[in-house]
Amino acid sequence: MRRLQSYLLIFISLFVFSSACTVQRSPVTGKKRAYGYSWEEEKQIGADADKQIQQQYGIYDDEGLRNYVDDVAQDVLANSDMRGDDVDEMYRTTEFTFRVLDSPVVNAFALPGGYVYVTRGLLANLRNEAQLAVVLGHEIGHVAARHASQRAFEQQIGQLALIGGAVAGQELLGVPGESILNLGGQAAQLMFLKYSRDDESESDKLGVEYAAKTKYEAAEGADFFTTLKRLSNQSGQSIPTWASTHPDPSQREERIPQLAEGWRQQGYEMNIENMDRFMGQIDDIVYGNNPRQGFTEDGVFYHPDLEFKFPYPEDWQLINTPTAVQVVNPDQNAIMIFQIDGQNNSAQASVQEFLNQEGVNAVNSSSASNHGLSGYEAVATAQTQEGADVRLYLYSVEYDGNIYRFVTYTLADQFDSYDDIFMRTSNGFDELNDSRILNIQPVRLNVFRANRTGSLQSFLPSNLPMDITPEDVAIANQVELDQTIQEGTWIKIPQQ
């Protein structure tokens, strides 16, 4: 797998931006500067990638919450450089799209051309609308300053190299980078460009400015960076996902209030926190991983909504996304990828389609029946772009109107070590009929005002659902476990 990852990195590194540089006026500074793409190209890149982002991660199924986030975002956008009276019309007339992704990871990011995303995981860890406004303002700032296009231009002239962002070992929404390479082309390249510290500092400054001009108490954003620091300490990572290329959260805790005070001294009235409104919107939000979309227990992956299960080695890492389940061994030299095949109407056609790809050579293939389900299997060989030989075991199965396909592979000289595991996992696909699992429900936040005064710990149930810890709940509430909660204070408690 390391060699496979290596060739993916080489692929990314060798990609050369083909567009010529474009000189246009910055909506932030008003001055002309060089960009890797024209504004129209950025808008098209964003639009193309947006479709794939929605498919890859899914949109959170709560229209009221989505509309609420959009309302806040549009208000902040109205006070941004993108809507200034003296900004070029091409910026002022660009429509922005704001989406809530169905991911438990605390994350927010923007694509070029006006596409901004926040996750339900981020919303669950905010305390009020003012914090949301600062985060949205930060992402709008990245778009307005055209940071991705600036980095693209600098890469073209050799000043910066592509870092392969997620491919280099970081993650986007908790999914390893090789899983999002299917974004492809220009969109993937822009997403993998690392913002500089100056870019991030500028977006912090713009986020505070845009929130302050919308009358939000922008200094509230500092407490969210405290949350990021606690999340990073808890996970053992130096910086959590959302801030992986950002300045240290501790520095930002200090800088955000200073920036906000600067706008207050200029006469801007900042008194909107809207905690009541915000808490009302996130009440009942799904918290953590949603088991309805698939979960693991005792070495078995279950999908209650689609009513299937399959085993996998417990010491392998399982990554579940809306479009695929990937299982990787500890040495990262073998992988199993499981997906719904929406293109074919039989298990045999599913396997044959894969075998018909250029560079894939079938060794053998045959019908296979497991647990009373019709299936088809094959062994094949292929080569990576750097010439490494790969051997694959393919298995497709027909179940409940869908075709499911396992693509499992490793380097050819290691295939014998994993062949049995590949077959046990894929051939173990079966109907799910355990009522306990079929009826499982996601954890949701119960948001309410404390009916007494006491420590946060005193409000927690004796057993928290799933794998949620008391510290998780304290971080989500932006308090310490032993901190006193006054009667009437808003509290968020996970319930299942």
Summary of the structure (lengths in Angstrom):
residues: 496
radius of gyration: 24.3
end to end distance: 37.9
largest distance: 75.7
contacts: 1669
relative contact order: 0.10
helix: 42%
strand: 23%
